[in-house]
Amino acid sequence: MRRAAVDDVPDVGFAAASTTGGSGGTTTTVTTLEELTEAVKGDEAKIVIIDGTITGSEVVKVGANTSVLGAAGSLLDGVGLRAYKVDNIIFRNIKIQKVLAEAGDAIGVQEANNVWVDHCDLSSDRDHDKDFYDGLLDVTHGSTGVTLSNNYIHDHWKASLVGHSDNNGDEDAALQVTYTGNFFENLNSRGPSFRFGTGHLFNNYYSGVSDGINTRDGAQLLVENNVFVDSKKALYSTDEGFAVATGNDFGNSENTASEGTLTSMDYEYTLLDTSEVAASVQASAGQTLDFSA
């Protein structure tokens, strides 16, 4: 475990400019679904720490200016989290498993801005039909200023979707999402599937992901120094999606995406060499933080 502070803020990606979550607000520790649902309500600055295992079958909507943090060893079993029409949200060090499709995504970001999802462990299983569960980490409806970093996304059919549908371009063209340091493992597809909007994917590690990065519907992606092991389609286009790919290790797969125009980002970041990515990501990704004093 790596020591972290409850008021940490993102320092990389689209979220870094103005995402503070509940930093400076009240801190509440919750151990039940009822306590969690109540604690995350409202728009005042607040930090909510999940302790122990909370079980249910629903998705909890989180109010603006909120940090939801998982204590070491905590778990949401069947319970998802949603940032819906709110700004300034941090989800960090949270382990979520087996949220049923009828409830929603494990973590969903919809029509929300300035969101950081970091060091989360998101999974289900592949023992059921592909529609038994929904997405693990979906960003839709024109959400901007989003960074998804150091997450362990694994054992699932359709992992991470950006962009609501093929017919939602008027809204989703605004999408801004950074993926960095994430570990994608044992997935069928959507690592991510990215419609419309602008995406930056760097230093992610893919192991046993059949269909990796799918750029779609005019999306413009910058894909840098990612590593793929045992992927069938590491990076590919459908419906006129585009990517600029540099420095990647596609393993036994390849890049078949149409060449894009996104060649640089407006924020600063540091690239690991591909030879360092596997070890670095596997050591850090997922619920590996400790917020205790």
N, C-alpha and C positions, 0 to 999 in steps of 0.2 A: 504494500500500500504506500502511496505517496501522500504526504501531508498537503492539504489544501485549505484555503480560507473560505468561509461562507460568503464573503463579499467579493470574491474574485470576479473579474469581468473578462470578456474575450479580448485577445490581442491579435487576432488574425481573421482574415476573411471579411465578408460583407457585414457581419454583425459587429465588428470591432469598433466602428465609428461612433456608435451611440447606444449600445446595449449595456445596461447596468442592472437589469432585473430588480430584485428587491433590496439591493445594497443600501445599507443605512436604515432599513426599516426594522420592524419588530421580528423576532425569531420565535417560531412555534414548532415544537416537535409533536408529530402525530403517530399514532399506533393503530388506528382503526379507519375504516373507509368513511365513516361518518365524520370523524375529526378532520380527515384530509379534505373532504368535500367542503366543509365549512371554512377551513383555514385558508383555502386558496381563493375564496370569493373576494370581490371588491377590487378597487383600483389603487388603494393605498400601497406604499412600498412595504413589502413583507418577504420574509424568508421562511420557508416551510420545510422542515426536515422529516423525512420518512424514516421511521425506526421499526425494525422487525418486519414481519410478513403481513401484508394486507391483501385479503382475498375478496373477489367479487366477480361481477360480469357486467361492467359498464365502463364508460369513458367519462372522466371528470374534467369539466371545463375550468380553466384557470383564468383568474382575473389579471388585469394589466399590472405592470411593475412588480412582478413576482419572480422569486427564485424558488424552485422546487428541487431539493437536494436529497439524495439517498445516503443515509448513514451506511457505513461499511456493513455488508451482509444483509441489507434490507432487500425486500422483494415486493413488487406488485404482481400478484398472481391473478390473471384475468381482468385486471384493471388498467385501462389506458389513460392517457393525458391528452388534452387538446387545448391549443392556443387558437381561439376562434374570435376573430374581429377584435383583437387586443394587440397592444404594443408592449415591447420591453419585457421579454420573458426569458428566463434561464431554466433549463432542465439539465441537471448535472448529477452524474454518478448514480443514476436510477436503473435498477434492474427490473425489466418487465417481461413477463412471459405469458403466452397463450391467451391473448385477447381475442375473443370470438368475433367473426365478421359482423354478426348482428349488433355487437356493441360498437365496433369501429377500429381505428388504427391503434397500435401500441402508443405511438406518439404522432399526433396530427397537427400540422400548422396550416391554418386556413384563414386567408384574408387577414393575416397578421404581419407585423413588421418588427424588426429588431429582435430576433430570436436566436439564442445560442443553445444548441443541444450538444452536450459534451460528456464524454466518458460514460455513456449509457450502454447497457447490455440488453439487447432486444432480440427476442426469439419466439418461435412457436415449435412446430415439428413438421415433418413431411410425411406423417403417417395418415393424413386425411386428404380429402379433395383439396385442390388448389384454392377453392373459394371458401373453405371452412374458416380460415382466418383472413383478415384484410391486410393492409400494409403494416410494416414495422415502423417506418419513418417516412411519412408523406408530407410534402409541402405543396400547397395548391392555392388557387384563387388569388393569384397576384401578390403573394407574400414577398416582401423585400427585406434586405438586410439580414439574411439568414446564414449562420455558420453551423455546420454539422461536423464535429471534430472528435477524434479519439473514441468513436463508438464501436462496439462489437455487435455486428448485425449478422445473425446466423440461424441456420436450421429453419428455413422458411421457403415458401414458393415464390411469392412476389414481394420483394423486400422494400424498395424505396421508390416512390413515385413523385415526380415533380411535374406539376401541371395537371389540372383536373380532367380534361377530356380534349379530344380533337376539335371540338366545337367551341372551346373556351379561350380562343386566342386573344380576343379583345381585352380580357382581364389578365390572362396569364403571361402576356408579353412582358409584363413588368417584373416577373419573377427574377430574384437574385439569390443564388444559393452557392455557397462554398462547401465542398467536401474535402477534408484533409485529415490524415492520420487514422482513417477508419479501417477496421478489419472486417471484410465481407467473407463469410465462410459457409459452405454447404447451402447454396441458394440456387434456385432454378432461374430466376430472372430479376430484372430491375435493380441494377447495381450502379446508378439508378436508371430508370426510364425518365427521360427529361424532355418535356414538351415546351415549346416556345421559350422565352426568357433567356437569361444569361447564367451560365454555370462555370465554376472553376473547380477542377478536381485534381488534387496533387497529393503525392505521397500516401496513397491508399494501397492496401494490400488485399488481393483477391485470391482465395484458395477454394477450389471446387465450386466456382460460380459459373453455371452454364452460359447464360446470357448476361454480360456485364453491363457496360455503359451503352445505352441506346439513346442517341440524339434524334429528336423527332420534331416534326411540325415547325421547322424554322428555328429551333433552338440554336444558340451559338455557345459552344463549350470550348474552354481551354483545358487540355488534359495533359498533365505534366508529371513525369517521374513516378508513375504508378507501376505496380508489379502484379502480374497475373500468373497463377499456377493452375493448370488443368481447367481452362476455360474454353468453351466452344466458340463463342463470339465475344471477344474482349471489348471491342469498341466498334459500333456499327450504326448506320443511319437507316431510318425509315421515314417516309413522308417528308423528304427534304429537310432533315436535320443536319447540322454541320458541326465540325470539330476541327480544332488545330491541336495536333498531338506531337509532343516533343519529349524525348528522354525516357519513354516508357519501355518496360520489359513485358512484352505480351506473351512470353513463354511459347507454348505450342499453338497459340492463336495468332490473330493479326488485327490490324486496324483496317476496316473497310469503309469508314465514315467519309462522307463528302467533306472536302476541304472547306474550312470556315474562314472567318475574318477576325475572330477574337484572338489577338496575339499578345496582349498584355493586360494587366489589371491596374486599377487606380490605387491599390493599397500595397504595402510592403509585405513581403513574406520570404521565407528561406526554404529552399529546396534541399531535401536529402538526396544524395545519390541513390540510384536504384539498388545498389549493392547493400545499402544500409536499411532499406525500407522494411523488409520482412521482420528482421529482429527488433527494430525500433517499434513498429506498430504492434506486433504481438506482445511485446513487454508492457505496453502502455494502455492499449485500447480496452474499453469496458469499465466495469465498476472497480476501479483500482485506486480510488481516492479515499482519504480518511480526513474527515472534518473535525475530529475530536481535538480538544486543546492539548 
